[in-house]
Amino acid sequence: MSLPDMRLIIVLAPLLIAAGWAFFNIGAAALNQLQNFLNREEA
């Protein structure tokens, strides 16, 4: 691994972690909304 590769990883790692965390939170909220909607349809 050369030095530029390491710098690229150091820059991208936090961005990927943040994007994954945001996607995880949004996905959980979206599933929650969907479940609420489906439950409302049945009742």
Secondary structure, DSSP 8 states (H G I E B T S, - for coil): --HHHHHHHHHHHHHHHHHHHHHHHHHHHHHHHHHHHHHHHH-
